[in-house]
């Protein structure tokens, strides 16, 4: 199998995306994105919910896969996205604690 990349977009942490850009790049509708913002599953940079940080694109793409694969609505997506975020936080905390443990001598 051969995978061909026809277009790539390089984003840094400070890059801001519009609602339309996030919708286009993630595959979610603008309406569903607005619902996820209202449910605090996505964080917008402004009160109107029209600009987002580059980190939201990864979350939106995950939401799109969940939405299509499991036919989840906005409420269920919000719950699953929060749980995934909690798992990531706990894994990071575990790695930090493991790094503090003394290493055995070989």
C-alpha positions as CSV (number, residue, x, y, z in Angstrom):
1,X,0.0,0.0,0.0
2,X,1.3,3.4,-0.9
3,X,0.2,6.6,0.9
4,X,0.5,9.9,-0.9
5,X,0.4,13.2,0.9
6,X,-0.9,15.9,-1.4
7,X,-0.9,18.8,1.1
8,X,0.6,19.5,4.5
9,X,0.0,22.3,6.9
10,X,2.6,23.2,9.5
11,X,1.2,24.8,12.7
12,X,3.0,26.1,15.7
13,X,1.4,26.5,19.2
14,X,0.8,30.2,18.6
15,X,-1.0,29.8,15.4
16,X,-4.7,30.8,15.4
17,X,-7.4,29.1,13.2
18,X,-10.8,30.4,12.4
19,X,-13.9,28.3,12.9
20,X,-14.2,27.7,9.2
21,X,-10.5,26.5,9.0
22,X,-11.0,24.1,11.9
23,X,-14.1,22.8,10.3
24,X,-12.4,22.3,7.0
25,X,-9.2,20.7,8.4
26,X,-11.0,18.5,10.9
27,X,-14.0,17.3,8.9
28,X,-16.5,18.5,11.5
29,X,-19.3,20.9,10.7
30,X,-19.2,24.4,12.0
31,X,-22.4,23.7,13.9
32,X,-21.0,20.7,15.7
33,X,-17.8,22.7,16.5
34,X,-20.0,25.4,18.0
35,X,-21.8,22.8,20.1
36,X,-18.5,21.4,21.4
37,X,-17.4,24.9,22.4
38,X,-20.7,25.4,24.3
39,X,-20.1,22.1,26.0
40,X,-16.5,23.1,27.0
41,X,-15.0,20.2,25.0
42,X,-13.1,22.7,22.8
43,X,-11.6,26.0,24.0
44,X,-12.0,29.0,21.7
45,X,-9.6,32.0,22.0
46,X,-12.4,34.5,22.0
47,X,-15.9,34.8,23.5
48,X,-17.6,34.5,20.1
49,X,-16.0,31.1,19.6
50,X,-14.6,32.0,16.2
51,X,-10.8,31.6,16.7
52,X,-9.0,28.6,18.1
53,X,-5.4,27.6,18.9
54,X,-3.6,25.0,16.8
55,X,-4.0,22.5,19.7
56,X,-7.7,22.5,19.1
57,X,-7.3,21.0,15.7
58,X,-6.0,17.7,17.1
59,X,-9.0,17.5,19.5
60,X,-11.4,18.4,16.6
61,X,-9.9,15.6,14.4
62,X,-10.3,13.1,17.3
63,X,-13.9,14.3,17.7
64,X,-14.5,13.8,13.9
65,X,-13.2,10.2,14.0
66,X,-15.4,9.5,17.1
67,X,-18.4,11.1,15.5
68,X,-18.1,9.1,12.3
69,X,-16.9,5.8,13.7
70,X,-19.4,5.6,16.7
71,X,-22.1,8.1,15.5
72,X,-21.7,10.1,18.7
73,X,-23.7,13.3,19.2
74,X,-22.2,16.5,20.6
75,X,-23.0,15.6,24.2
76,X,-21.4,12.2,24.0
77,X,-18.4,13.6,22.1
78,X,-17.9,16.2,24.9
79,X,-17.8,13.4,27.6
80,X,-15.4,11.2,25.6
81,X,-13.1,14.1,24.8
82,X,-13.0,15.1,28.5
83,X,-12.2,11.5,29.5
84,X,-9.4,11.3,26.9
85,X,-8.0,14.6,28.2
86,X,-8.1,13.2,31.8
87,X,-6.3,10.0,30.6
88,X,-3.6,12.1,29.0
89,X,-3.2,14.2,32.1
90,X,-2.9,11.1,34.3
91,X,-0.4,9.5,32.0
92,X,1.8,12.6,32.1
93,X,1.6,12.7,35.9
94,X,2.6,9.0,36.0
95,X,5.6,9.6,33.8
96,X,6.6,12.6,35.9
97,X,6.4,10.5,39.1
98,X,8.3,7.6,37.5
99,X,11.0,10.0,36.4
100,X,11.5,10.9,40.1
101,X,12.0,7.3,41.2
102,X,15.6,6.2,41.8
103,X,16.9,4.2,38.8
104,X,18.2,0.7,39.6
105,X,21.9,0.2,39.1
106,X,22.8,-2.3,36.4
